[in-house]
Amino acid sequence: MDLTSPRYDGESLVNLSNSILKMFGAKEKNAPLKNVELSGRKAIIILVDALGWTGLERMGKIEDVRWVMDRST
């Protein structure tokens, strides 16, 4: 099985949270996501972190979360 390493080069959950802070005009504590500009007045975020890629692959068999797997490839 191949392992996927975390993306600490500007594409992690830390960077996502700072992109959201930036979107709402709050002070960022770290760099926002690279090459992503968020805009709007509201945000709905679903974070799946500790589950891991293997867990997501298993969940891909469930219709309610299949769209997550389709967008990640």
N, C-alpha and C positions, 0 to 999 in steps of 0.2 A: 504494500500500500504506500503510495506517495503521500507525503505530508505537505500541507500548505502552511507556510510560515506567516505570522502576523505581518501586516504592512505598517512598519514604523517610519516609513519615509514620507509621511504626509497624507496617508490614506487610511487612518485608523479611527476608532471611535472617539478618541481625544480630539482629533481634527474635526470630526463631524460636530461634536458638541460646541467647539469654538466657531464653526461656521454658523451654527444656530444663534450663538451669542452675537456674532457680527450682523446677522440678518435683522435682529431686533435692536441693534444699535448699542448693545452692551459691550463692556470692555472684554476683549479676548485675553485669555491667559496663555494660550499657545497658538500656534499657526492654524488657520482654517484649512479645510480640504484644498488640495491643489486642483486648479482648473475647474472649480465648481463655484458658481455664484448663486446663492439662494436668495429668494425674494418673496415677499408676501407679509401678511399680518398674522397668520396662524400656521402652526406646524403640527403634523401628526407623524410621530416617529415610532417605528417598531424595531427594537434592537434585539438581535439574537447574537450572543457572543460566546459564552462558555459552552454552548451546545456543540460547536465544532462542525466541520464539513461533513463528517460521516453521519452525524445526527441529522443534518439537513438532507442528506441523500436518502436516509430512511424516511424522513417526513415527506419527501417528494412523492411518496405513494398515497398520501392523504390529499384529496382534491382541494381542500381549503388552502393549502400552502404550496400547491404545485406551481403557482405563478411566481413564487420566489425563486424556485429552482430554474424556471424558464428564463428569467431575467439575469441570472448569474452566469450564464454560459456565453 
